[in-house]
């Protein structure tokens, strides 16, 4: 029995940080059921943080149909959280000093949650991973040169996607 069969898809998960609710059909593939300002209902990708990532996801059940006021409350909560991230402003003068732009919320604890916070697509996420090469080998087959080549590769793909 493979992992997909063991987990029993589809699986509903709620973001611990934004209120977003998605339905996973595979380990990283899901579509949005309850949206926030960043994602529309129905948005689907195979680039979500893994379904079993407890830093990002919590279990949610929708056994009963939520009332319209519950849906409104969930949507308002998600919109408020997303707006607080979107409306963060740089305070102080532009003198090169530290400002709130460089601060991360407490829930950003690893590459997966940083990727979620920055709303990275798959190409940008792979570039982010290549930046960690100086922290030690992510696996035995990597090197600074290999990671630089991967960074270039994914940047070129991102440019092509942007140009389409």
N, CA and C atoms as a LAMMPS dump frame, in Angstrom:
ITEM: TIMESTEP
0
ITEM: NUMBER OF ATOMS
492
ITEM: BOX BOUNDS ff ff ff
-5.0000000000000000e+02 5.0000000000000000e+02
-5.0000000000000000e+02 5.0000000000000000e+02
-5.0000000000000000e+02 5.0000000000000000e+02
ITEM: ATOMS id mol type element x y z
1 1 1 N 0.859 -1.189 0
2 1 2 C 0 0 0
3 1 3 C 0.893 1.236 0
4 2 1 N 0.652 2.153 -0.933
5 2 2 C 1.484 3.352 -0.994
6 2 3 C 0.977 4.429 -0.034
7 3 1 N 1.771 5.488 0.113
8 3 2 C 1.456 6.57 1.054
9 3 3 C 0.091 7.168 0.775
10 4 1 N -0.23 7.355 -0.498
11 4 2 C -1.512 7.954 -0.868
12 4 3 C -2.671 7.121 -0.322
13 5 1 N -2.585 5.782 -0.463
14 5 2 C -3.636 4.913 0.056
15 5 3 C -3.699 4.944 1.581
16 6 1 N -2.536 5.009 2.236
17 6 2 C -2.487 5.033 3.697
18 6 3 C -3.153 6.288 4.261
19 7 1 N -2.956 7.42 3.6
20 7 2 C -3.495 8.679 4.11
21 7 3 C -4.991 8.813 3.865
22 8 1 N -5.538 8.141 2.876
23 8 2 C -6.973 8.164 2.65
24 8 3 C -7.496 9.464 2.065
25 9 1 N -6.992 9.839 0.924
26 9 2 C -7.428 11.063 0.265
27 9 3 C -8.858 10.919 -0.22
28 10 1 N -9.608 11.992 -0.342
29 10 2 C -9.235 13.38 -0.098
30 10 3 C -9.186 13.71 1.395
31 11 1 N -8.349 14.712 1.743
32 11 2 C -8.157 15.156 3.119
33 11 3 C -8.34 16.668 3.175
34 12 1 N -9.139 17.131 4.124
35 12 2 C -9.324 18.565 4.323
36 12 3 C -8.315 19.068 5.344
37 13 1 N -7.69 20.208 5.063
38 13 2 C -6.756 20.845 5.988
39 13 3 C -7.004 22.343 5.989
40 14 1 N -6.732 22.95 7.146
41 14 2 C -6.86 24.396 7.307
42 14 3 C -5.49 24.95 7.656
43 15 1 N -5.109 26.05 7.014
44 15 2 C -3.855 26.703 7.338
45 15 3 C -3.936 27.223 8.768
46 16 1 N -2.922 26.945 9.569
47 16 2 C -2.888 27.431 10.942
48 16 3 C -2.679 28.943 10.991
49 17 1 N -2.326 29.542 9.869
50 17 2 C -1.898 30.927 9.866
51 17 3 C -2.83 31.875 9.124
52 18 1 N -3.6 31.363 8.157
53 18 2 C -4.423 32.258 7.352
54 18 3 C -5.897 31.903 7.342
55 19 1 N -6.284 30.72 7.801
56 19 2 C -7.682 30.319 7.747
57 19 3 C -8.079 29.676 6.435
58 20 1 N -7.158 29.583 5.493
59 20 2 C -7.39 28.965 4.21
60 20 3 C -7.724 27.489 4.412
61 21 1 N -8.748 26.981 3.727
62 21 2 C -9.099 25.567 3.811
63 21 3 C -8.936 24.961 2.425
64 22 1 N -8.188 23.851 2.361
65 22 2 C -7.942 23.18 1.089
66 22 3 C -8.298 21.705 1.205
67 23 1 N -8.569 21.101 0.061
68 23 2 C -8.822 19.667 -0.004
69 23 3 C -7.679 19.025 -0.771
70 24 1 N -6.891 18.193 -0.063
71 24 2 C -5.771 17.498 -0.684
72 24 3 C -6.278 16.259 -1.407
73 25 1 N -5.771 16.067 -2.629
74 25 2 C -6.045 14.85 -3.385
75 25 3 C -4.776 14.026 -3.554
76 26 1 N -3.671 14.567 -3.074
77 26 2 C -2.378 13.907 -3.077
78 26 3 C -1.528 14.61 -2.015
79 27 1 N -0.299 14.184 -1.825
80 27 2 C 0.535 14.686 -0.736
81 27 3 C 0.738 16.201 -0.801
82 28 1 N 0.911 16.778 -2.001
83 28 2 C 1.103 18.228 -2.131
84 28 3 C 0.093 18.875 -3.077
85 29 1 N -0.876 18.114 -3.567
86 29 2 C -1.864 18.631 -4.524
87 29 3 C -3.186 18.872 -3.808
88 30 1 N -3.695 20.098 -3.936
89 30 2 C -4.957 20.445 -3.278
90 30 3 C -5.609 21.602 -4.01
91 31 1 N -6.9 21.764 -3.733
92 31 2 C -7.607 22.935 -4.255
93 31 3 C -8.292 23.651 -3.099
94 32 1 N -8.503 24.944 -3.279
95 32 2 C -9.016 25.813 -2.227
96 32 3 C -10.533 25.662 -2.105
97 33 1 N -10.988 25.446 -0.863
98 33 2 C -12.42 25.397 -0.571
99 33 3 C -12.897 26.679 0.091
100 34 1 N -12.097 27.189 1.032
101 34 2 C -12.401 28.463 1.683
102 34 3 C -11.184 29.344 1.459
103 35 1 N -11.405 30.456 0.76
104 35 2 C -10.313 31.284 0.259
105 35 3 C -10.023 32.466 1.166
106 36 1 N -8.912 33.108 0.877
107 36 2 C -8.571 34.395 1.46
108 36 3 C -8.234 35.326 0.298
109 37 1 N -7.651 36.482 0.572
110 37 2 C -7.349 37.423 -0.505
111 37 3 C -6.281 36.917 -1.461
112 38 1 N -5.463 35.958 -1.019
113 38 2 C -4.38 35.476 -1.881
114 38 3 C -4.852 34.436 -2.894
115 39 1 N -5.83 33.626 -2.533
116 39 2 C -6.263 32.528 -3.386
117 39 3 C -7.772 32.578 -3.587
118 40 1 N -8.217 32.186 -4.76
119 40 2 C -9.641 32.111 -5.049
120 40 3 C -10.133 30.692 -4.776
121 41 1 N -11.414 30.559 -4.485
122 41 2 C -12.013 29.239 -4.333
123 41 3 C -11.81 28.489 -5.644
124 42 1 N -11.359 27.243 -5.531
125 42 2 C -11.124 26.416 -6.704
126 42 3 C -9.684 26.426 -7.18
127 43 1 N -8.855 27.396 -6.704
128 43 2 C -7.454 27.432 -7.11
129 43 3 C -6.808 26.095 -6.769
130 44 1 N -6.076 25.517 -7.719
131 44 2 C -5.46 24.211 -7.511
132 44 3 C -3.997 24.265 -7.915
133 45 1 N -3.151 23.628 -7.108
134 45 2 C -1.733 23.511 -7.428
135 45 3 C -1.186 22.251 -6.775
136 46 1 N -0.044 21.811 -7.255
137 46 2 C 0.63 20.663 -6.64
138 46 3 C 1.851 21.114 -5.851
139 47 1 N 1.872 22.393 -5.448
140 47 2 C 3.027 22.98 -4.759
141 47 3 C 2.737 23.364 -3.304
142 48 1 N 1.651 22.867 -2.715
143 48 2 C 1.363 23.19 -1.313
144 48 3 C 2.391 22.523 -0.415
145 49 1 N 2.535 23.059 0.803
146 49 2 C 3.324 22.348 1.817
147 49 3 C 2.665 20.987 2.009
148 50 1 N 3.447 19.968 2.302
149 50 2 C 2.914 18.596 2.388
150 50 3 C 1.748 18.51 3.367
151 51 1 N 0.816 17.633 3.033
152 51 2 C -0.411 17.463 3.802
153 51 3 C -0.126 17.136 5.269
154 52 1 N 0.988 16.462 5.559
155 52 2 C 1.303 16.072 6.938
156 52 3 C 2.221 17.065 7.654
157 53 1 N 2.414 18.257 7.085
158 53 2 C 3.253 19.29 7.707
159 53 3 C 2.445 19.967 8.816
160 54 1 N 2.714 19.601 10.063
161 54 2 C 1.933 20.089 11.203
162 54 3 C 2.224 21.545 11.557
163 55 1 N 3.292 22.117 11.02
164 55 2 C 3.577 23.53 11.247
165 55 3 C 2.61 24.385 10.426
166 56 1 N 2.238 23.901 9.257
167 56 2 C 1.399 24.66 8.33
168 56 3 C -0.083 24.304 8.468
169 57 1 N -0.401 23.006 8.555
170 57 2 C -1.79 22.55 8.467
171 57 3 C -2.322 21.995 9.772
172 58 1 N -3.624 22.18 9.959
173 58 2 C -4.328 21.513 11.043
174 58 3 C -5.554 20.838 10.448
175 59 1 N -6.025 19.799 11.138
176 59 2 C -7.204 19.083 10.661
177 59 3 C -8.432 19.962 10.761
178 60 1 N -9.328 19.777 9.83
179 60 2 C -10.601 20.488 9.843
180 60 3 C -11.643 19.534 9.281
181 61 1 N -12.825 19.585 9.835
182 61 2 C -13.902 18.777 9.293
183 61 3 C -15.054 19.687 8.917
184 62 1 N -15.672 19.352 7.838
185 62 2 C -16.852 20.071 7.392
186 62 3 C -17.998 19.061 7.288
187 63 1 N -18.193 18.284 8.388
188 63 2 C -19.214 17.243 8.394
189 63 3 C -20.606 17.819 8.178
190 64 1 N -20.818 18.992 8.749
191 64 2 C -22.107 19.645 8.558
192 64 3 C -21.877 20.891 7.73
193 65 1 N -22.88 21.284 7.006
194 65 2 C -22.749 22.494 6.209
195 65 3 C -22.663 23.69 7.151
196 66 1 N -21.621 24.511 7.014
197 66 2 C -21.542 25.697 7.862
198 66 3 C -22.662 26.672 7.497
199 67 1 N -23.112 27.404 8.499
200 67 2 C -24.133 28.409 8.235
201 67 3 C -23.512 29.568 7.476
202 68 1 N -24.351 30.389 6.873
203 68 2 C -23.817 31.522 6.118
204 68 3 C -23.048 32.474 7.028
205 69 1 N -23.482 32.612 8.273
206 69 2 C -22.745 33.501 9.179
207 69 3 C -21.385 32.902 9.547
208 70 1 N -21.297 31.556 9.67
209 70 2 C -20.006 30.916 9.939
210 70 3 C -19.063 31.087 8.756
211 71 1 N -19.589 30.95 7.548
212 71 2 C -18.767 31.145 6.358
213 71 3 C -18.288 32.592 6.307
214 72 1 N -19.197 33.529 6.582
215 72 2 C -18.826 34.945 6.589
216 72 3 C -17.745 35.206 7.621
217 73 1 N -17.891 34.625 8.828
218 73 2 C -16.877 34.803 9.871
219 73 3 C -15.522 34.249 9.435
220 74 1 N -15.519 33.04 8.826
221 74 2 C -14.26 32.443 8.373
222 74 3 C -13.616 33.296 7.282
223 75 1 N -14.436 33.777 6.352
224 75 2 C -13.911 34.61 5.273
225 75 3 C -13.349 35.919 5.835
226 76 1 N -14.08 36.547 6.755
227 76 2 C -13.606 37.801 7.349
228 76 3 C -12.303 37.601 8.108
229 77 1 N -12.203 36.483 8.834
230 77 2 C -10.975 36.184 9.576
231 77 3 C -9.807 36.012 8.609
232 78 1 N -10.026 35.265 7.533
233 78 2 C -8.965 35.046 6.547
234 78 3 C -8.575 36.356 5.868
235 79 1 N -9.561 37.172 5.518
236 79 2 C -9.281 38.448 4.854
237 79 3 C -8.517 39.374 5.785
238 80 1 N -8.909 39.403 7.069
239 80 2 C -8.214 40.25 8.038
240 80 3 C -6.757 39.828 8.18
241 81 1 N -6.517 38.505 8.28
242 81 2 C -5.141 38.025 8.406
243 81 3 C -4.327 38.346 7.162
244 82 1 N -4.919 38.12 5.984
245 82 2 C -4.206 38.408 4.74
246 82 3 C -3.935 39.904 4.604
247 83 1 N -4.906 40.722 4.98
248 83 2 C -4.739 42.18 4.873
249 83 3 C -3.64 42.669 5.814
250 84 1 N -3.528 42.05 6.991
251 84 2 C -2.487 42.483 7.922
252 84 3 C -1.105 42.217 7.333
253 85 1 N -0.963 41.143 6.557
254 85 2 C 0.309 40.882 5.892
255 85 3 C 0.502 41.844 4.73
256 86 1 N -0.556 42.047 3.961
257 86 2 C -0.481 42.891 2.768
258 86 3 C -0.252 44.356 3.131
259 87 1 N -0.883 44.831 4.213
260 87 2 C -0.822 46.238 4.566
261 87 3 C 0.353 46.609 5.46
262 88 1 N 1.239 45.639 5.728
263 88 2 C 2.407 45.962 6.547
264 88 3 C 3.218 47.028 5.826
265 89 1 N 3.565 48.061 6.534
266 89 2 C 4.283 49.163 5.894
267 89 3 C 5.684 49.277 6.464
268 90 1 N 6.522 49.87 5.686
269 90 2 C 7.887 50.152 6.138
270 90 3 C 7.828 51.435 6.944
271 91 1 N 8.266 51.357 8.19
272 91 2 C 8.217 52.537 9.046
273 91 3 C 9.585 53.2 9.102
274 92 1 N 9.575 54.474 9.366
275 92 2 C 10.832 55.199 9.493
276 92 3 C 11.338 55.691 8.159
277 93 1 N 12.457 56.345 8.198
278 93 2 C 13.016 56.921 6.976
279 93 3 C 13.751 55.842 6.194
280 94 1 N 13.984 56.117 4.965
281 94 2 C 14.685 55.191 4.091
282 94 3 C 16.181 55.466 4.192
283 95 1 N 16.757 55.11 5.337
284 95 2 C 18.169 55.389 5.568
285 95 3 C 19.016 54.115 5.599
286 96 1 N 18.425 53.008 5.157
287 96 2 C 19.171 51.753 5.137
288 96 3 C 19.15 51.021 6.462
289 97 1 N 18.49 51.582 7.46
290 97 2 C 18.402 50.922 8.757
291 97 3 C 17.348 49.837 8.769
292 98 1 N 17.27 49.114 9.875
293 98 2 C 16.281 48.044 10.017
294 98 3 C 14.884 48.645 10.103
295 99 1 N 13.931 47.965 9.457
296 99 2 C 12.539 48.392 9.54
297 99 3 C 11.652 47.162 9.548
298 100 1 N 10.352 47.344 9.704
299 100 2 C 9.435 46.218 9.873
300 100 3 C 9.327 45.34 8.635
301 101 1 N 9.776 45.806 7.5
302 101 2 C 9.74 45.003 6.277
303 101 3 C 10.493 43.693 6.461
304 102 1 N 11.541 43.713 7.272
305 102 2 C 12.39 42.538 7.451
306 102 3 C 11.927 41.612 8.571
307 103 1 N 10.868 41.948 9.256
308 103 2 C 10.361 41.119 10.342
309 103 3 C 9.445 40.034 9.779
310 104 1 N 9.495 38.848 10.367
311 104 2 C 8.631 37.744 9.981
312 104 3 C 7.71 37.41 11.145
313 105 1 N 6.504 36.942 10.861
314 105 2 C 5.618 36.507 11.941
315 105 3 C 6.227 35.303 12.673
316 106 1 N 5.799 35.077 13.903
317 106 2 C 6.332 33.979 14.71
318 106 3 C 6.13 32.607 14.072
319 107 1 N 5.07 32.454 13.277
320 107 2 C 4.787 31.138 12.692
321 107 3 C 5.73 30.768 11.558
322 108 1 N 6.557 31.696 11.086
323 108 2 C 7.531 31.376 10.043
324 108 3 C 8.744 30.764 10.739
325 109 1 N 8.832 29.427 10.664
326 109 2 C 9.858 28.714 11.417
327 109 3 C 10.789 27.876 10.558
328 110 1 N 10.465 27.718 9.267
329 110 2 C 11.304 26.902 8.401
330 110 3 C 11.077 27.298 6.945
331 111 1 N 11.737 26.613 6.039
332 111 2 C 11.638 26.948 4.606
333 111 3 C 10.195 26.829 4.119
334 112 1 N 9.463 25.793 4.56
335 112 2 C 8.079 25.614 4.106
336 112 3 C 7.201 26.785 4.532
337 113 1 N 7.289 27.192 5.798
338 113 2 C 6.436 28.29 6.248
339 113 3 C 6.91 29.63 5.696
340 114 1 N 8.222 29.782 5.465
341 114 2 C 8.721 30.995 4.816
342 114 3 C 8.17 31.083 3.393
343 115 1 N 8.145 29.961 2.7
344 115 2 C 7.598 29.925 1.344
345 115 3 C 6.121 30.302 1.344
346 116 1 N 5.361 29.786 2.32
347 116 2 C 3.939 30.139 2.419
348 116 3 C 3.78 31.63 2.698
349 117 1 N 4.559 32.15 3.645
350 117 2 C 4.476 33.566 3.998
351 117 3 C 4.806 34.463 2.806
352 118 1 N 5.828 34.094 2.039
353 118 2 C 6.24 34.884 0.888
354 118 3 C 5.388 34.607 -0.354
355 119 1 N 4.495 33.617 -0.258
356 119 2 C 3.606 33.234 -1.355
357 119 3 C 4.394 32.872 -2.608
358 120 1 N 5.414 32.029 -2.428
359 120 2 C 6.29 31.659 -3.532
360 120 3 C 5.644 30.606 -4.42
361 121 1 N 5.894 30.715 -5.727
362 121 2 C 5.491 29.634 -6.615
363 121 3 C 6.601 28.578 -6.588
364 122 1 N 6.42 27.505 -7.329
365 122 2 C 7.389 26.407 -7.307
366 122 3 C 8.776 26.809 -7.753
367 123 1 N 8.867 27.682 -8.757
368 123 2 C 10.18 28.113 -9.235
369 123 3 C 10.905 28.9 -8.148
370 124 1 N 10.222 29.883 -7.567
371 124 2 C 10.855 30.704 -6.53
372 124 3 C 11.201 29.867 -5.301
373 125 1 N 10.351 28.886 -4.973
374 125 2 C 10.634 28.021 -3.827
375 125 3 C 11.926 27.237 -4.071
376 126 1 N 12.115 26.724 -5.286
377 126 2 C 13.35 25.996 -5.589
378 126 3 C 14.566 26.906 -5.526
379 127 1 N 14.425 28.159 -5.964
380 127 2 C 15.529 29.126 -5.837
381 127 3 C 15.839 29.353 -4.356
382 128 1 N 14.795 29.516 -3.538
383 128 2 C 14.996 29.707 -2.099
384 128 3 C 15.783 28.544 -1.499
385 129 1 N 15.428 27.328 -1.868
386 129 2 C 16.146 26.167 -1.343
387 129 3 C 17.623 26.201 -1.727
388 130 1 N 17.944 26.687 -2.938
389 130 2 C 19.356 26.734 -3.355
390 130 3 C 20.152 27.723 -2.526
391 131 1 N 19.476 28.698 -1.925
392 131 2 C 20.175 29.7 -1.115
393 131 3 C 20.685 29.127 0.204
394 132 1 N 20.219 27.945 0.574
395 132 2 C 20.634 27.343 1.849
396 132 3 C 21.896 26.501 1.723
397 133 1 N 22.536 26.468 0.553
398 133 2 C 23.703 25.611 0.345
399 133 3 C 24.837 25.935 1.318
400 134 1 N 24.956 27.18 1.736
401 134 2 C 26.033 27.552 2.66
402 134 3 C 25.795 27.044 4.076
403 135 1 N 24.579 26.556 4.356
404 135 2 C 24.281 26.012 5.683
405 135 3 C 24.72 24.565 5.811
406 136 1 N 25.217 24.001 4.742
407 136 2 C 25.614 22.601 4.73
408 136 3 C 24.859 21.897 3.622
409 137 1 N 25.358 20.775 3.219
410 137 2 C 24.743 20.052 2.109
411 137 3 C 23.315 19.634 2.475
412 138 1 N 22.368 19.973 1.575
413 138 2 C 20.986 19.53 1.777
414 138 3 C 20.913 18.023 1.585
415 139 1 N 21.802 17.499 0.757
416 139 2 C 21.952 16.061 0.559
417 139 3 C 23.354 15.826 0.022
418 140 1 N 23.817 14.605 0.048
419 140 2 C 25.205 14.305 -0.294
420 140 3 C 25.619 14.654 -1.705
421 141 1 N 24.678 14.759 -2.644
422 141 2 C 25.031 14.999 -4.036
423 141 3 C 25.048 16.456 -4.447
424 142 1 N 25.06 17.37 -3.508
425 142 2 C 24.997 18.785 -3.884
426 142 3 C 26.315 19.491 -3.621
427 143 1 N 26.468 20.624 -4.279
428 143 2 C 27.658 21.46 -4.099
429 143 3 C 27.252 22.893 -4.414
430 144 1 N 28.11 23.826 -4.094
431 144 2 C 27.83 25.239 -4.377
432 144 3 C 27.572 25.434 -5.879
433 145 1 N 28.405 24.845 -6.727
434 145 2 C 28.242 24.992 -8.175
435 145 3 C 26.906 24.401 -8.627
436 146 1 N 26.565 23.227 -8.136
437 146 2 C 25.298 22.596 -8.536
438 146 3 C 24.116 23.469 -8.125
439 147 1 N 24.149 24.002 -6.921
440 147 2 C 23.048 24.837 -6.443
441 147 3 C 22.949 26.139 -7.248
442 148 1 N 24.095 26.717 -7.632
443 148 2 C 24.078 27.915 -8.479
444 148 3 C 23.471 27.607 -9.851
445 149 1 N 23.806 26.437 -10.415
446 149 2 C 23.22 26.04 -11.696
447 149 3 C 21.709 25.832 -11.57
448 150 1 N 21.28 25.24 -10.469
449 150 2 C 19.837 25.061 -10.242
450 150 3 C 19.147 26.419 -10.095
451 151 1 N 19.789 27.337 -9.382
452 151 2 C 19.227 28.68 -9.216
453 151 3 C 19.024 29.345 -10.575
454 152 1 N 20.034 29.239 -11.439
455 152 2 C 19.948 29.795 -12.788
456 152 3 C 18.829 29.117 -13.582
457 153 1 N 18.75 27.794 -13.501
458 153 2 C 17.729 27.029 -14.212
459 153 3 C 16.318 27.479 -13.812
460 154 1 N 16.036 27.534 -12.504
461 154 2 C 14.696 27.891 -12.05
462 154 3 C 14.382 29.372 -12.296
463 155 1 N 15.382 30.214 -12.272
464 155 2 C 15.168 31.627 -12.593
465 155 3 C 14.783 31.776 -14.064
466 156 1 N 15.461 31.038 -14.949
467 156 2 C 15.1 31.077 -16.374
468 156 3 C 13.666 30.587 -16.587
469 157 1 N 13.278 29.518 -15.896
470 157 2 C 11.904 29.021 -16.019
471 157 3 C 10.892 30.057 -15.528
472 158 1 N 11.22 30.744 -14.438
473 158 2 C 10.324 31.784 -13.911
474 158 3 C 10.179 32.933 -14.904
475 159 1 N 11.261 33.279 -15.572
476 159 2 C 11.222 34.351 -16.575
477 159 3 C 10.329 33.925 -17.736
478 160 1 N 10.485 32.678 -18.199
479 160 2 C 9.627 32.182 -19.281
480 160 3 C 8.154 32.212 -18.875
481 161 1 N 7.877 31.818 -17.636
482 161 2 C 6.491 31.824 -17.161
483 161 3 C 5.963 33.26 -17.151
484 162 1 N 6.762 34.196 -16.702
485 162 2 C 6.37 35.605 -16.65
486 162 3 C 6.085 36.148 -18.041
487 163 1 N 6.863 35.711 -19.028
488 163 2 C 6.715 36.219 -20.387
489 163 3 C 5.514 35.649 -21.114
490 164 1 N 4.956 34.52 -20.626
491 164 2 C 3.783 33.916 -21.284
492 164 3 C 2.549 34.732 -21.05
